[in-house]
């Protein structure tokens, strides 16, 4: 039987992800509330959420956002009459 390796990725807190993204924790939380940065609450029913992040998911979401907001090519630009 072949062995499969599963890589473990730790969850990080808001301070760690803020350092990683070179943002302030308040900015990260605002982007979480806006749906820009993916996060998982420790207790989804709590009125004050404590969030945890996976760096790979944050990277993927932000890279996708950059790709989707890139400038249009010259033939995609609308002509102004």
Steps between C-alpha positions, in 0.01 A plus 500: 500500500621850417525757767334835463634800679263756638652834580383661818429870492448667835224749570630848579341780700423853386833639622700241305303550179525878541881472528505265201295746290674807644169644617360603833275243672205745478545518123504121474179476703331763283595299190365182663166674565498627140555146369841579350712285733376149583494406867340245729345600833590289801142538630262592216221587746704742710412868474873586489672265263852370547633422153757252373662501159678264261776686315443295185131594488574867565766499226265330254215743572718808468672372184161424345382848592807657338446294184132596477568870553784530252473764235304416184688448177475779239231315301294451818491871583176677422529772241392842612307688231 
